[in-house]
């Protein structure tokens, strides 16, 4: 769900940046830096905001999972838009392919393989981040979500290694299932149907 939200936000922005070479050269390193930046350093700010505004932790801790990983979608889409052949853009312009049709028939197929790579990376990072983002603490204040990450973090803190192993095994099964059922078919589709070379 969070990767889908990141997609809706960052694909259009990434395309807009990638189609402008000067802007792309300055934003691409920034996106790579943000992807490498340890997002958990921002978690205390989230705790303060959730406590201050009396927000529901189970809902408002979820976005922390994608905070550090959404940038993979952005910089991969920027790379895809930057690599998009200019002659294909010129053909689309001369045929007056515009608006939604331009997105559907020209640009989205062109950046799709790059997007899939970024989304796979973002998804894997979000699974890992769930362990630290669903159970955050700042001083004496502790906030817990209700997901698998909170379960693993809680069992780790309690020293219950058997349940930690169970939680990690379940997460591994979910990640493998997601890769086999969603990401691998999408990647194969991107390789087979949307290659520009």
C-alpha positions, 0 to 999 in steps of 0.5 A, spaced: 500 500 500 505 504 501 509 503 495 503 504 491 502 511 494 509 512 493 508 510 486 502 515 485 507 521 488 514 519 485 513 517 478 510 523 475 515 527 479 521 523 477 518 523 470 518 531 470 525 531 473 528 525 468 526 529 462 530 535 464 537 533 464 540 539 468 535 538 473 536 531 473 543 531 474 542 535 480 536 531 483 539 524 482 544 525 487 540 528 492 535 522 491 540 517 492 543 521 498 536 520 501 535 513 499 541 512 503 540 516 509 538 513 515 530 514 516 530 512 523 533 518 525 527 522 524 523 517 528 523 521 534 520 527 530 514 522 528 513 520 536 513 527 538 508 529 533 504 523 534 504 524 541 503 532 541 497 531 536 494 525 539 494 521 533 493 513 532 500 510 532 497 504 529 496 509 523 501 514 523 507 509 524 506 506 518 508 511 513 515 511 517 516 504 513 516 508 506 520 514 509 527 511 507 525 507 501 521 511 497 527 514 494 528 508 490 522 509 486 524 516 485 531 515 483 530 509 478 524 513 475 528 519 474 534 514 471 528 511 466 526 518 464 533 520 463 534 514 458 528 515 454 530 516 447 528 523 445 526 521 438 521 517 441 518 523 444 519 527 438 515 522 434 509 522 440 509 530 440 509 530 432 503 525 432 500 530 438 500 524 443 498 528 449 495 528 456 493 521 459 494 517 452 502 520 452 502 517 459 499 510 458 502 509 451 509 513 451 512 514 458 509 509 463 512 503 458 518 507 457 520 508 465 516 501 467 522 497 467 526 502 471 520 503 476 519 496 477 527 495 480 525 501 484 519 498 487 522 492 488 528 495 492 523 500 496 518 494 498 524 490 501 526 496 504 519 497 507 519 490 510 526 491 513 524 498 516 517 495 519 521 492 525 523 499 527 518 503 525 512 500 528 515 500 535 518 507 536 521 510 542 523 517 544 525 517 552 520 514 556 515 515 550 513 508 546 509 507 541 507 501 538 503 499 531 500 492 530 504 489 525 509 484 524 514 489 525 511 491 532 511 483 534 518 482 532 520 488 536 516 486 542 519 479 542 526 482 541 525 486 547 522 481 551 528 476 549 523 471 547 528 468 541 523 463 539 517 468 537 523 472 534 525 467 529 517 465 528 516 473 526 522 473 522 520 466 518 513 469 517 516 475 514 521 471 510 515 467 507 511 474 506 517 477 502 518 471 498 511 470 496 510 477 494 517 476 490 514 470 486 507 473 486 508 480 484 515 482 483 517 477 479 511 477 474 512 484 473 519 484 472 518 479 467 513 483 463 517 489 463 523 485 460 518 482 455 513 488 453 516 494 455 524 494 453 526 500 448 532 497 445 
